[in-house]
Amino acid sequence: MTPTDDPRGHVTPALTDGLLRALLDSLGRSGVLTEPDDVAPYLTDWTGTHHGRVGAVLRPRDTAQVSDAVRLCAEAGVAMVPQGGNTGLCGGATPDASGRQVVLSLGRLRRIREVDPAADTMTVEAGVPLATAREAAAAAGRLFPLSMGSEGSCTIGGNIATNAGGTAVLRYGMMRELVLGLEVVLPDGRVWDGLRAVRKDNTGYDVKQLFIGAEGTLGVVTAAVLRLFPQTPCRATAWLAPRDVDAAVAILSVLRERAAERLTAYELVSRQALDMVLAHVPGTRDPFRENHPWYALVELGGPAAAEDLDTVLEASLGEAFERDLLVDAAVATGTAQREALWLMREGVSEAQRSEGPSIKHDVTLPIGDLAAFVADVGTRLRALLPGIRLVTYGHVGDGNLHYNLSGPVDDPSALLVLRDELTAVVYERVAQRGGSISAEHGLGTTKRDAAAALKGEVELDVARAVKGALDPTGLMNPGKVLLT
Ligand SMILES: Cc1cc2nc3c(=O)[nH]c(=O)nc-3n(C[C@H](O)[C@H](O)[C@H](O)COP(=O)(O)OP(=O)(O)OC[C@H]3O[C@@H](n4cnc5c(N)ncnc54)[C@H](O)[C@@H]3O)c2cc1C
């Protein structure tokens, strides 16, 4: 079975000529792609492991066209796969192998409808790239804090659908906490206008939260009201070599104590991950003479008038040295150095991709368990596959590790032969420690069954009831997140 086959055997009709004509009438020629070369970019995911086929790729321009397209497909019984920037890491935006589904690309819904600096809100359409949304906020003197390595390509709609995290969660929370209102096209084509911009709204169920993190299985997000924050033009950034993972966690406590809400990012990078970055990402250079097993990237941020962040950072690092938690530290002295340090963290995904096949795990654990988890699981994985490379990095301030694996240098593909066994070890240990097997990437098809196995029947029943109520015919991104 390929990962995109519908394991329940649900069969939806292929696109008929009548449906195609109706879609063309509504969306126009540029809104309906059917030629193999035109649809190809929408059929494979960023990791290159998920491939599908489609009857067509639909590219509506606005909410009314999304509504039309969804209604026409629903009436014809054709399944739809919403897609934003196609940077998701769990196969959620890839159609199945049948060729009977359509991809519904939101990429042309790119309007910034409003930026309201006084209210600290911004209303943007789903296809706006995250980087563009951040720039629009900055142009109005505000900060939209969601930030991640894929921000040039991923979209606000995809960020909402995956409840994306990234490097600023420590201070600002995940996407769920950054959304005030939503506009959604429901699976029958009706538009729900929930574009509310108020911070307090206790009028019953918080319906918007259902669509956040639903990975396009309950409806299509077309626009959102997002929260904005004061900018943090002053920054202090350092690259640290903590003694070990426990020490990295202890340094986080020191930073929290001294910097409080000015601590904006705290990221972990293993030596293996750094080695890949240094080998593949131009412009990177190890700031230390000696190798260390672990590194942490810390950043403090504040308004221009804030007291000297460098002083707070230096005092924190001084305490960490005194308590023997820290072996070395390099503090950025300007923008170029700051960017160079960030490149060593944000280049890991691309660098690992250059090293051949990988298995990606995106786990969270109680933060005090991270060191024991890394030691224990590392030992077990090395026993299963000698030479395996553990490309561990991530948002350690949130207890979130990207516990990624690459195969041995001389036989990278050996990894994939043992995929199930290796992943079982990781998931078993995460479950034993009360963690989660998907911290921020979602489930898609890759983690759907593993997540179901870890949840009780009661929770699954609730999830199926929600899906059944909103999408009774099961045409909205079928086979993703949960089996119905
Ligand atoms: C280099 C790199 C770094 C990354 N770093 C991070 C990180 O730090 N944190 C993090 O959380 N993720 C990260 N990701 C993963 C990815 O970028 C996020 O999941 C992102 O939110 C996906 O957005 P997208 O627009 O690309 O969505 P897509 O990949 O197109 O879709 C993802 C899911 O959302 C659904 N969807 C998309 N748009 C809509 C919509 N408008 N309405 C309804 N459903 C929709 C799709 O059906 C699919 O299920 C990274 C990825 C890469 C390649």
Ligand as a Chemical Component Dictionary entry (heavy atoms), coordinates in Angstrom:
data_LIG
# 
_chem_comp.id                   LIG 
_chem_comp.type                 NON-POLYMER 
_chem_comp.pdbx_formal_charge   0 
_chem_comp.three_letter_code    LIG 
# 
loop_
_chem_comp_atom.comp_id 
_chem_comp_atom.atom_id 
_chem_comp_atom.alt_atom_id 
_chem_comp_atom.type_symbol 
_chem_comp_atom.charge 
_chem_comp_atom.model_Cartn_x 
_chem_comp_atom.model_Cartn_y 
_chem_comp_atom.model_Cartn_z 
_chem_comp_atom.pdbx_ordinal 
LIG C1  C1  C 0 12.380 23.755 6.026  1  
LIG C2  C2  C 0 11.091 23.569 6.791  2  
LIG C3  C3  C 0 11.009 24.039 8.094  3  
LIG C4  C4  C 0 9.819  23.885 8.819  4  
LIG N1  N1  N 0 9.764  24.348 10.102 5  
LIG C5  C5  C 0 8.609  24.236 10.791 6  
LIG C6  C6  C 0 8.520  24.724 12.136 7  
LIG O1  O1  O 0 9.481  25.220 12.713 8  
LIG N2  N2  N 0 7.334  24.610 12.766 9  
LIG C7  C7  C 0 6.237  24.059 12.165 10 
LIG O2  O2  O 0 5.179  23.993 12.779 11 
LIG N3  N3  N 0 6.306  23.556 10.908 12 
LIG C8  C8  C 0 7.448  23.639 10.211 13 
LIG N4  N4  N 0 7.514  23.139 8.942  14 
LIG C9  C9  C 0 6.341  22.458 8.354  15 
LIG C10 C10 C 0 5.425  23.355 7.478  16 
LIG O3  O3  O 0 6.113  24.457 6.940  17 
LIG C11 C11 C 0 4.209  23.809 8.286  18 
LIG O4  O4  O 0 3.437  22.684 8.615  19 
LIG C12 C12 C 0 3.315  24.826 7.572  20 
LIG O5  O5  O 0 2.373  25.310 8.493  21 
LIG C13 C13 C 0 2.578  24.254 6.361  22 
LIG O6  O6  O 0 2.039  25.329 5.604  23 
LIG P1  P1  P 0 1.737  25.145 4.036  24 
LIG O7  O7  O 0 1.066  26.383 3.562  25 
LIG O8  O8  O 0 2.947  24.750 3.321  26 
LIG O9  O9  O 0 0.681  23.962 4.083  27 
LIG P2  P2  P 0 0.573  22.682 3.143  28 
LIG O10 O10 O 0 1.808  21.861 3.243  29 
LIG O11 O11 O 0 0.144  23.067 1.789  30 
LIG O12 O12 O 0 -0.621 21.906 3.873  31 
LIG C14 C14 C 0 -0.470 21.386 5.167  32 
LIG C15 C15 C 0 -1.838 20.858 5.648  33 
LIG O13 O13 O 0 -2.759 21.936 5.775  34 
LIG C16 C16 C 0 -3.878 21.778 4.878  35 
LIG N5  N5  N 0 -4.168 23.113 4.347  36 
LIG C17 C17 C 0 -3.324 23.956 3.708  37 
LIG N6  N6  N 0 -3.925 25.112 3.451  38 
LIG C18 C18 C 0 -5.191 25.003 3.928  39 
LIG C19 C19 C 0 -6.314 25.881 3.981  40 
LIG N7  N7  N 0 -6.261 27.124 3.488  41 
LIG N8  N8  N 0 -7.455 25.438 4.546  42 
LIG C20 C20 C 0 -7.531 24.190 5.063  43 
LIG N9  N9  N 0 -6.500 23.323 5.040  44 
LIG C21 C21 C 0 -5.347 23.732 4.493  45 
LIG C22 C22 C 0 -3.440 20.755 3.856  46 
LIG O14 O14 O 0 -4.539 20.021 3.353  47 
LIG C23 C23 C 0 -2.483 19.884 4.683  48 
LIG O15 O15 O 0 -3.223 18.944 5.423  49 
LIG C24 C24 C 0 8.698  23.245 8.209  50 
LIG C25 C25 C 0 8.799  22.766 6.901  51 
LIG C26 C26 C 0 9.970  22.915 6.197  52 
LIG C27 C27 C 0 10.017 22.407 4.790  53 
# 
loop_
_chem_comp_bond.comp_id 
_chem_comp_bond.atom_id_1 
_chem_comp_bond.atom_id_2 
_chem_comp_bond.value_order 
_chem_comp_bond.pdbx_ordinal 
LIG C1  C2  SING 1  
LIG C2  C3  SING 2  
LIG C2  C26 DOUB 3  
LIG C3  C4  DOUB 4  
LIG C4  N1  SING 5  
LIG C4  C24 SING 6  
LIG N1  C5  DOUB 7  
LIG C5  C6  SING 8  
LIG C5  C8  SING 9  
LIG C6  O1  DOUB 10 
LIG C6  N2  SING 11 
LIG N2  C7  SING 12 
LIG C7  O2  DOUB 13 
LIG C7  N3  SING 14 
LIG N3  C8  DOUB 15 
LIG C8  N4  SING 16 
LIG N4  C9  SING 17 
LIG N4  C24 SING 18 
LIG C9  C10 SING 19 
LIG C10 O3  SING 20 
LIG C10 C11 SING 21 
LIG C11 O4  SING 22 
LIG C11 C12 SING 23 
LIG C12 O5  SING 24 
LIG C12 C13 SING 25 
LIG C13 O6  SING 26 
LIG O6  P1  SING 27 
LIG P1  O7  DOUB 28 
LIG P1  O8  SING 29 
LIG P1  O9  SING 30 
LIG O9  P2  SING 31 
LIG P2  O10 DOUB 32 
LIG P2  O11 SING 33 
LIG P2  O12 SING 34 
LIG O12 C14 SING 35 
LIG C14 C15 SING 36 
LIG C15 O13 SING 37 
LIG C15 C23 SING 38 
LIG O13 C16 SING 39 
LIG C16 N5  SING 40 
LIG C16 C22 SING 41 
LIG N5  C17 SING 42 
LIG N5  C21 SING 43 
LIG C17 N6  DOUB 44 
LIG N6  C18 SING 45 
LIG C18 C19 SING 46 
LIG C18 C21 DOUB 47 
LIG C19 N7  SING 48 
LIG C19 N8  DOUB 49 
LIG N8  C20 SING 50 
LIG C20 N9  DOUB 51 
LIG N9  C21 SING 52 
LIG C22 O14 SING 53 
LIG C22 C23 SING 54 
LIG C23 O15 SING 55 
LIG C24 C25 DOUB 56 
LIG C25 C26 SING 57 
LIG C26 C27 SING 58 
# 
